[in-house]
Amino acid sequence: MRITSVEPVLLRGEQTYQSTPSGDEATDNGDWQLLIKVTTDEGLTGWSDVETLAPAAAAIIAGQGMSVMGFRTLRDLLVGQDPLQVEKLWDLMYVGSAYYGRRGIAMHCISAIDNCLWSIRSQAADQPLCQLLGAVRRDRVMAYASTLFRDTPEGMARAAGMYVEKGFHAVKFGWGVFGEDPVRDMELVAAAREALGPDRHLLVDPGWYPVGWKNPGPPPGRMRSRRENLELCHRLAEYDVGWVEDFIHPENVDEYAYVRANSPAPIAAGEQLATVWEFQPFIERGCVDVIQPDLSRCGGITVAVQVAQMAERANIDLVPHSWLTDLLTGYSLHLIATLPRARFVEFNVSQSKLTHGICGGALKLNSDGTVSVPMSVGAGVAVDEEFINSHRADK
């Protein structure tokens, strides 16, 4: 079997990333979305989504490359190769893009292509992906509703109540207006905790960007100091949060290690890390209680499997970051199915019309607050090619 094409599929929508002052649902990236499609000469096809600067990523995959090694496009590196040699092709892409890549957009593209190749390997073996990744330990995982902070306590209470009615046992609020006003921040968290009650999990993602960078408006401010980060954890611990997520710059390993050692609340992070070389010191230095590789950023399933092994040795939990389409959630569920412990799967309830339409709501919440691992071959989640073709930016 050989790879015949590696195609970036750039989609355009009409919504923008935003939270709301009311309890109405927030919206993820609804203006652009990149998919990657890998096709073989035997008719097997892998699809993956990727959260990145989509127009630039399309050029990295299939734009104009150069003849010298290190500057070739990912498509040029892969066409004609055996798609079943997944780990070998990861190395080929990493070395072949070394001069313009290693991290950032190039690594996001490598991640998505790696997921596609694992899907093709699963299809070729006629087995669910999780069976190729290790011992299958479960067929369903508790989901947490993943969304943005609303602007007011009243909006937070209504939103949290909505997720309770839908059957979620856990909710994560992140970003939005959080960080602009410390007093209001705690009012928002308090409203969510009261609406959820004491028996449901409340997770908080404060974000680490300086004030003003999250949304259009005032000029950027500054990031929190070490003292402010620790104070934030102490305040959030009063509301029995399950974790405080990704609130320090991802390269500040010392800061994470210090805050985690002194925080009364568990710490979760890792969605912006890539390659085992970034995850290893982050885990070994004791930066987190929960590591969160994003399979569309970290290097794909090939890297995530290695991160899972590191997490097991360090006796910490792994919960993939998967705030995108059901494709990413499907890949994440297959990995989670093999873990010794599985706390949650991130379930994006804030999908825009664009990100939702790609798979058409393929994954559903069960009555017990879990999501089933999609046990068909590949990612287990089908894409709606008619919807995709109707939203292509190049149509």
N, C-alpha and C positions, 0 to 999 in steps of 0.2 A: 504494500500500500504506500502511496506517495501523496504528499500535499500538493494540490493543484492551485489553490488560491488562499490568500489571507486578505480579507476584505474589511476595511473600516466602514461601518455603516453609520453615517452621521444623521441624526434625527433632529428636527426642529419643532418646538412647541410654542405655545402662546402664553404660558404662565411663568411667574418668577418665584424664586425662593422667598417665602415670607411667613411670618406668624401673624396672629390676629389679636385684637383687643378683646374679642368675645370668646366664647367656648368653641367657636367654629374651628374646623380642622385647619392645621397649618399646611404648607405646600413645600415640597422639596424642589430640586432643580427641574423646572418645567420648561425651560427655554431651549436647552441643548441636551442631548444625550448621545453618547457614543456606544455602539455595539460593535463587536468583532465577530466575524464569521470565518471559520476555517473549513475548507472543503477538501475532500480527498478524491482520488480517482476511483475509489470503490463506492462512492455515493454517501459515505458517512460525513456528517457535518457537525461541527461544534459551534455553539453560540456562547458569548459572554458579554456582560455589561461591564463598563468601567467608568468610574467617577474621576474625571480629570478635565483638563482644559481641552475639550473635545476637538475643536478645529485643528489645534497644533498636533494632537495625538494622531489624527488621521494622516498627516504628512509624515510622521515618524514611521508609521506602519507601511504606507504605500505611496509616499511622495517620490521626490527625486533624490536618489541616493548618490553616493560617490564610489569610485572604484576601489579606493584604498580601504583595507580592513579597519574597522572601528567607526566607519562613517556610512555603512550600508543600511538600507531600510530593513525593517524586520521581515517584510514580505520577501525581499531579495534573499535574505538568509535562509528562509524556510521552504520556499517552493522547491519541490523535488525531494524533500527529506521524508523519512519514515515517521509518521505522526505518533507511532507507538513508542518511540524512543524519547519519552517525555523529558526525563531528567537530562539526557544528552542535549536535547534541543534547548532546554533552559540555559545550559552553559554556553551553547552556541549564540543565543540571543544576547546574553549578558556580555560576553567577550566581543561579539560583533558590533555592539552599540556602545562600546566602552568610552569612546571619546566624547560622545554627546549624551551619554546616559548614566548608568549605574544607579541612579535614584530618580525621583521626580517623574515626569511624564513618560520617559522611556520605560521605567520600571512599572508604571501603571499599565502600559501596553503589554509588556512582557507578562504581567500578572494575568491579564485577561486572555492572552493567547495560551498561556499555560493551562488555564481553566478549560478552554476549548479543547486542548489536546487530551486532557484527562477525560473529558466527555467522550471524545472519539475512542480513546482506549477502553472506556466502559462499554460503549456500543459494540466495539469489536469483540470484546469478551462476553457480550450478552449477559452482563451482570450489572446490578446497581453499583454506582460509583463507590458507595461506602464499603462494599465488599472487597473492592480493590485496595482500599486504604487501610484495612485492618479488621479486627474482630468487631462485628456489629453488636453493640451493647444495648441499643434501644431503638424503638420505632417512632417515638414522639418526644418532643421537647417542650418544656414550658416556655411560652412566648411572652416577651414584654413589649407592650405598645410603645413605640419609639416616635417621639413627636417633639415639637418646639414649645418653649415657654410661651404662654399667653401674656398679654400686657397687664392684666389686672387680676387681683385675687378672685374676683367674681368669675372671670373667664377661666381661671385655673380650676375653680371648683366645678364649674359646668363641664369642662373638658374631662377632668378626672372622673366625674360621675358618668359621663358618656362611656368611658372605657370600662368602668365597672359593669354597666348595663350590657356591654358587648361580650363580657365574659373574661376579660383579662384579669389575671392575678398579680400582674406586675406592670408598672408604667415607668418610662423614663422621659423626663422633660429636659430639654437642653437648649442652649443658645437663646435665640430671640432677644428679649430685653435684659436678660440676666447679666449682671455685671455693671449696669449703668447706675444703679442706686442700691447700695447694700441693705438699706432698710426695706425697700420694696422687694428685694431678692428674697428675704426671709418671709415676708408676707405671702409671696407667691408659693413658696415651699410649704408654709404652714397651711395654706388653703388646700393644696394638693393632698397633704397628709391627712387632713381632716376628712376630705371627701373620699379618700381611698380607705380610710379606717386602719386599725392597727394590724390587720391580718394580711394586707397586701403589700407587695414590695414597691418601694419608691426609690428610683434611681435618678441621679442628678448629673447632668453634663454642663458645667458652667462655661466651658470654652476657655481658651487661653489667649485669644486675640485681644489686642488693646481695644479699649472702648472706642467706638466710632468706626472700627473696621468691619464689624459684623453686618452693619446695614448702612445705606447711604445716610448722610447727615453730618454731624459734627466732625471736625478733624480728629484723626486718631489720637488716643491718649497713650497710656503706658500699660504694660503688663503688671500683674500683681507682684508685690515683693514676696520674699520668703515668709515674712511675718504675716502678711495678708493671706497667703495661701494656707498657712497653718490655722489662722483664725477662721477662715472659711470652712475648713474641715471640722473644726470644733463646733461652729454654729450649725452646720448641716447635721452633725451627729445627734444633735438634740431632737431632730425629727426622724431619727432611726432610718436614715437612708441606707440602702443596700450597698451603694458605693458612690464615690465622687470621681467623675470621669474626665480624663484628658484636659486638665485645667492648667497645666504647666507646659511650656514650650517643649516639644518632643525631643530636642537635642540636649536639654538640661537634665542630664542623668543625675548629677549631684543633688539638684533640687528635689527631684522625685524621691530619691533615696532618703533624704533628710525628712521630707514631709511625711512619707509613708511610715518612717520609724517613729514619728511623734504624733501621728493622727489617730484620733479615736474612731474615725470612720474608715472603712476599707477604701483602697485606691484602685482604680481601673484605668488603663491606658494602653496605647500601642497601635491605634488605628493608622497613625502616620509613619510608623516605622516600616522599613523595607530591608529584606535580606536577613539571613541568619546573623550576619556580622553586626547588625544594629540590635537585633533582639537579644543576642547572647549577653552583652553587658547589662542591658536593661533588666533582664531577669536575674542574672547572677549578682547584681548590685542590690537586689531587694527593692526595686522601685515600685512594685505593684503587688496587690493581692489577686488581681484579675488581669490577665494579658488579653489584648483585643486585636489580633491581626485582622486586617481587612483583606479578603482574598482578591480584591481588585486593585490592591496597592502594594501588598507585602512581598509580592513575587509569585502569587498564585498558590494553588494547592501544594505544589512541590515544596515551597518554603513553609507554608502553614503546617504541614505534617511534621517538619523538623521543629518548628516552634512548639507544637503540641508535645513533642518528646522532651524538650527543654522544660516546659511547664510541669510535666509529670515528675521529672527529676527534682524540680524545685518545690514540688507539692503546692502549686498555686493553680487556680482555675483558669480556664481558657474559654472566653465567650467571643466569637468573631464579631467584628463590627460589620453590619450588613444593612446600612440605611440607603438602599437603592431599590432596584427592581426585584421581582421574585426570582430572577435568575441567580443573583448573588445570594439571596436567602436560601435557595435550593442547594447551591454548592456548599454553603455554610452548614446546612442541616446534615449533609452527607459526612462532613468532617466531624460534627458534633456527635453523630451516631456512634463514632468509634472511640470517643474519649472515656477515660475511667470515671470522670464525673462530668455531669452536664447540668449547669444551673439554668441557663436560658438560651433562647435564640432571639436575636433582635428582629422585630417584626415592624416594618415601616408602615405606619398607618397614615403617613402624610404624603403618600405618593401623589404626584401631579397627574393630570390626564395623560401626559406623555409617558412617565415612568410606569404608571399602572397599565396603560394600554399595551405595552410591549408583551406582557404575558397574560393580560386580561384577568388579573385576580386569580391566578392558578392556585395559590396557597390560601387555605382557609383556617380560621381558628376553630378548634374542636370545643365541645361543650365543657371540657375540663380545663380550658385555658391553655392547651398545648397546640402545637402544630405538628402534623405527621411528617416524618421523613419521606420524601417522594421516592418510592422504591422501584420505579422504572429505570431503564438504563439511561446513561448520560447524566445530565444534571437533574433529570426527573421532572423538569419543568419545560413545557413547550413554549415557543414564542409564537406570536400572532404575526405571520409574515405579511398578511394583507394590511394590518395596521402599520407595520414597519414600512412597507413600501409607500403607503399613503403619507408618511411623515418624513420621508427622506429629504435632506436638504438639497440633494443634487437632482431631484426629479424634474 
